[in-house]
Structure formats: C-alpha cells, structure tokens
Amino acid sequence: MLQLHSIRSYHIGGERRSLQGRPVEQRVLAQGSAPRPIDMNGDHMVGQMYVQHYRQVAPVRPWPVVLWHGGGMTGANWETTPDGRDGWLQQWLAAGFDVIVTDAMERGRSSWAPWPELYTTAPISRSLQEGWEMFRIGPAAGYDSAPQARRAHPGQQFPVDAFDQFACQWVPRWTGHDEPIMAAYGQLLDKVGPCLLVGHSQGGGFALRAAAQWPDRVKAVVALEPSGAPALQGASAGLRQVPHLVVWGDFFDQHPQWQRYRATVDAYTQGLQAQGVPVTPLVLGEHGLPGHSHFPMLDRQSDAVGRLVAHWLLDSASR
C-alpha cells in the first residue's frame, strides 16, 4: 500500500533581471472593468525551475528518482498516459521510490520571462504534423488532420487514438537556453543530494551531461531516447562509478534525423565504455518489446518498460 510522507513543491534557480523601456499598455484585466495601465518595467524572476517532490514513509532506496522531461514538454509526461493509464510517476511510487518531477526553465509551471527583452528570441512551437513524424509515430505522409485518416508505423505501440490528447501537453520552448536550464538542474542536484537520474529526449542529453559534470550527485543515470550528448572528455574516477542505461525504441530506419541523433549518443556512450564507464544499451525491440515510439513511457507497453527500468535502477543502486 502506497504511504507518502509528503508531497512538496518549490521553485529552484532563477535570478532577478530588470526590464526597462517597455511602453505602458492599457489592458482589461477583470470582468466588467475598464482598461487600466499595465507597466511591466521593473524586476522579473528569470531561469527558475518548478519541482514537485514525492517522499515515501519508507522508500526502497535512500536516493530519489529525478525525472527530467524533453524539449517542448513538461513533467506531465510522467504523470498519466494520453489514453488515461498510470504513468511512471504512479508506477514508481508504487514500487517504493521517492520521486521528483520537474518542469524545466521556461516550461509549464516554471513560467516564461518577457521577450524579446529578457528572452531575446521568440519561442518555437511544435505542430501535430511535426510531432507525428519526429516522435516516430508514423511517416510524415501518414499524418492527417482527420484522426481516422492517419497512418501509423505498422506495429506502433503509441496509443494513436490519443495523439491529439497528447498534443495538448506540448508547450512552446526557446532555443539556446541549455546553460540556464543546466544551471537550475545543478542547483536541484545540490539541494536533493545523490539521486537516480532519468531523462527523456532533450532531458536525456542533459542527464548524460549532469552525470559527467556532477558524478558525486548521480548514483545512476537513465537516458531514455536521448536526442543528444555532451562532448566526450576524459572520464573522471567518479563517473566510472556511475552506471548508465540508454533506452531506445523502434522505427529509426525511416527517420534520418533520429539516425543522426542516435549516432551522436552512440559515439558518446561507446567513448564512455572505452574509458571504463559502465554503460548498458537497452533496445526494447531486442527484449521482447517491439514497436515503441520516441515516448516509451507513454506507449501501450509503458508498464513493462517502466518495470525494466525500475529493476535496473534497483540493481544499480544496490552496488
């Protein structure tokens, strides 16, 4: 029976930055009221990250699982699948882990900053067409605005009927924010101490970088379909003590961009292995779980994948 000690949330990171010279605007803010002046000049908080921390009465390990989402996403990825099943958050709480879910800087409950004054470029947003193809749910030509006309990859495990519901989760993102995002992640790891780090897509690349940069704070790292990796450097003695699990789904043969992303990650992890870092590649189709999209934690076999990863974390964290 699940027994939680507490659920806490907070923001971490961020700094005050001053905005000056923006014109005062006249806007209606309340029902039935007249426009009033809105002056956004002054100090603003920029670069903060939202964190939600679930603590067990008796966790199975002293280190929490920290979940980092991917680009244009939020911590909602871990909570409930688009077709309404329990996500990895609930599954791993039931398995006894303390769990921390984050919304990275600029996403979800972390909030935006004014642009172009403080964020100097405009955000980008993902269309359903791009998501269909980039998330390896189906070929680009298989997308249609009419859901019943869409054509997914044969054997696809993503709940295609819930694709539009999934797209409701997507949020705008800014490019070029890797350093402040990593700074907030670093402050989070300072606060929580050693942890079991799980990152997906963009967050998977950040997780690999965090393990290399702060090996004393990462007991084990899972890169779930990482879209990138840091530059390979000499592995420290600390990094050689950090087990790595790299998880891949299917349908790479039809997606050249993902072939390039995967080649970058493979080169990095092979370089780590050559330096004595324990790296375990997990290709789901080779373990009786074929047909996975870029989102194995949301696919129809998500429970089975979650159990594989949780068992690996338990085993790695016992060493």
CORUR-V267037 format. One record per backbone hydrogen bond with DSSP energy under -0.5 kcal/mol. NH is the residue of the N-H (numbers start at 0). CO is the residue of the C=O. E is the energy in kcal/mol with one decimal. If there is no record, write none. Layout:
# CORUR-V267037
((NH/CO/E) (NH/CO/E))
This chain:
# CORUR-V267037
((4/54/-2.7) (5/54/-1.6) (7/52/-2.5) (9/50/-2.2) (11/48/-2.5) (13/46/-0.7) (14/45/-2.0) (16/43/-2.9) (18/41/-2.9) (24/37/-2.3) (26/24/-0.6) (26/35/-2.4) (28/26/-0.6) (32/29/-1.9) (35/26/-2.6) (37/24/-3.4) (38/36/-0.5) (39/37/-0.6) (41/18/-2.9) (43/16/-2.4) (45/14/-2.5) (48/11/-2.6) (49/102/-1.6) (50/9/-2.7) (51/100/-2.7) (52/7/-3.6) (53/51/-0.5) (53/98/-3.3) (54/5/-2.7) (54/52/-0.6) (56/2/-2.5) (59/95/-2.4) (64/97/-2.9) (65/63/-0.6) (65/195/-2.8) (66/64/-0.5) (66/99/-3.1) (67/65/-0.5) (67/197/-2.7) (72/69/-1.4) (76/73/-1.8) (77/74/-1.8) (78/75/-1.2) (79/75/-1.0) (80/84/-2.4) (83/80/-2.5) (86/78/-2.0) (88/77/-2.7) (90/86/-2.2) (91/87/-3.0) (92/88/-2.0) (93/89/-2.5) (94/90/-1.2) (95/92/-1.5) (96/91/-2.2) (98/53/-1.7) (99/64/-3.1) (100/51/-2.7) (101/66/-1.4) (102/49/-2.4) (103/101/-0.5) (105/110/-0.8) (106/103/-2.4) (109/106/-2.5) (110/107/-1.2) (115/118/-0.6) (117/113/-1.8) (118/113/-2.4) (119/117/-0.7) (123/172/-3.3) (130/126/-2.3) (131/127/-2.6) (132/128/-1.6) (133/129/-3.5) (134/130/-2.2) (135/132/-1.6) (136/131/-1.9) (137/131/-1.6) (141/138/-1.9) (142/139/-1.4) (146/144/-0.7) (148/145/-2.0) (149/146/-1.5) (150/141/-3.1) (151/149/-0.5) (152/136/-2.3) (155/152/-1.9) (156/290/-2.9) (159/157/-2.0) (161/158/-2.4) (162/159/-2.0) (165/161/-2.4) (166/162/-2.3) (167/163/-0.9) (167/164/-0.6) (168/165/-2.1) (169/166/-0.9) (170/71/-2.3) (172/123/-2.2) (180/176/-2.1) (181/177/-2.7) (182/178/-2.3) (183/179/-2.0) (184/180/-2.2) (185/181/-2.8) (186/182/-1.9) (187/183/-2.1) (188/184/-2.4) (189/185/-2.0) (190/186/-1.9) (191/187/-2.7) (192/188/-1.9) (194/216/-1.6) (195/63/-3.1) (196/194/-0.6) (196/219/-2.6) (197/65/-3.0) (198/221/-2.7) (199/67/-2.2) (200/223/-2.2) (202/199/-2.1) (203/200/-0.6) (204/200/-1.8) (205/201/-2.0) (206/202/-2.3) (207/203/-2.1) (208/204/-2.1) (209/205/-2.8) (210/206/-2.3) (211/207/-1.8) (212/208/-2.5) (213/209/-3.3) (216/213/-2.2) (217/213/-0.5) (217/214/-0.6) (218/194/-3.0) (218/216/-0.6) (219/194/-0.9) (220/242/-2.4) (221/196/-3.1) (222/220/-0.5) (222/244/-3.1) (223/198/-3.2) (223/221/-0.8) (224/222/-0.8) (224/246/-2.6) (226/200/-1.2) (239/235/-1.6) (240/237/-1.5) (241/238/-1.9) (242/218/-0.7) (242/240/-0.7) (243/277/-2.7) (244/220/-2.3) (245/279/-2.4) (246/222/-2.3) (246/244/-0.5) (247/281/-2.5) (249/291/-2.9) (253/250/-0.7) (254/251/-1.8) (258/254/-1.7) (259/255/-1.9) (260/256/-2.4) (261/257/-2.6) (262/258/-2.0) (263/259/-2.0) (264/260/-2.0) (265/261/-3.1) (266/262/-2.4) (267/263/-1.8) (268/264/-2.9) (269/265/-2.6) (270/266/-1.7) (271/267/-2.1) (272/268/-2.6) (273/269/-2.1) (274/270/-0.8) (274/271/-1.0) (275/272/-1.8) (276/271/-2.4) (278/276/-0.7) (279/243/-2.9) (280/278/-0.6) (281/245/-3.4) (282/280/-0.5) (283/247/-2.5) (283/281/-0.8) (285/282/-1.9) (286/283/-1.9) (287/284/-0.7) (288/283/-2.2) (293/134/-2.4) (297/294/-2.2) (298/294/-1.2) (299/156/-2.8) (301/298/-2.0) (304/300/-2.1) (305/301/-3.0) (306/302/-2.2) (307/303/-2.0) (308/304/-2.4) (309/305/-2.7) (310/306/-2.7) (311/307/-2.1) (312/308/-2.6) (313/309/-2.6) (314/310/-2.5) (315/311/-3.1) (316/312/-2.7) (317/314/-0.9) (318/315/-1.2))
